[in-house]
Amino acid sequence: MSGRYARILGTGSYLPETVMTNHDLELLVETSDEWITQRTGIKKRHIAGPGEDTSDLALAAARQALEAAGRRAADLDLIVMATTTPDRVFPSTACLLQQKLGVHGCAAFDVQAVCTGFIYALAVADNFIRAGQATLALVVGAETLSRLIDWTDRSTCVLFGDGAGAVVLEAATAPGVYSTQLHADGDYADLLTVPYGVSQGYDRLRQGEAYIEMRGNEVFRMAVNTLGRIVDETLEHNGIARSDVDWLVPHQANHRIIEATARKLSLPMARVVVTVHEHANTSAASIPLALDVAVRDGRIRRGELLLMEAFGGGFTWGSALVRY
Ligand code: ACO
């Protein structure tokens, strides 16, 4: 195979210091460690401190990824940030990250696809690199979802956490990223949403009453079915068999959703990177966080084939097939 591709040079991640366990949540709402563990696999989540913004989490993950890649921030020609919890309405969190990295001039923008955000951002950066418009790209998923949580709603407050993950992509003559598959269906907008923003319900937002609202059961069913389909689509598109995939690096929302996708791939759980118990659902941050954990602990090695997939608000869903 010849041509121009994007290859992952380095990975990084960051979790805020403050940890909130299931037992801590038992003090806030009527729930139990047993219920949360059985239904979701989650044991704890990290919560950003006051004054610790999405761009701060992103900065820590980005610095690690650049160091692992052996590249300087000044050499980046593209920054793509996936987030649903931007620091400000504008400028983009990517621009604020660029400022914190102390670099100037390269393209920087945000991508909003909720839990599928990292896959969307990776696809954008991959296409920039393939098209020759970028050579060294930073792709970050970072979230401070704790700021959108109603801490009196037990059906959502147990599910989410804060964190960031990053990858540095560089142009290469072999993959790298083989393909990305992106989808969305806005008909499902109301099943998983923060239904207030700048042009809709701004008063609620200003009063600090904008929270994640979710019909969990329906989201669960759709996620399982849709992720099964996108696994097939990815394998077919690339003409590969399930057995060719070395690692599933899924979005970390719920261990039951992850297990269902692994079954679809006939992959033993030992070949699936699971971190949801450690940090709950960190939306756009969860895939690069999981990837970084498995790279750093030596599970994922150079040359192995990774299938990444995600499903989230929108609905949006997507996948990426990547040789690490
Ligand atoms: N503690 C104790 N009980 C609870 C809690 C809680 N935290 N939350 C809900 N319950 C109760 C409900 O009130 C209900 O009680 P009832 O039977 O008396 O009415 C009971 O538990 C069962 O509730 P369900 O919603 O049917 O439970 P389910 O098995 O569907 O699990 C869950 C709920 C974990 C939210 C699941 O539906 C899920 O994971 N959905 C996917 C949601 C998700 O991950 N969203 C994130 C974004 S999308 C994505 O990333 C994939």
Residues whose N, C-alpha, C, O or C-beta is under 5 A from the ligand:
A	BS01	ACO	E30 T31 S32 W35 R39 T40 C115 R154 S155 V158 G216 N217 V219 F220 A223 A253 N254 F311 G312
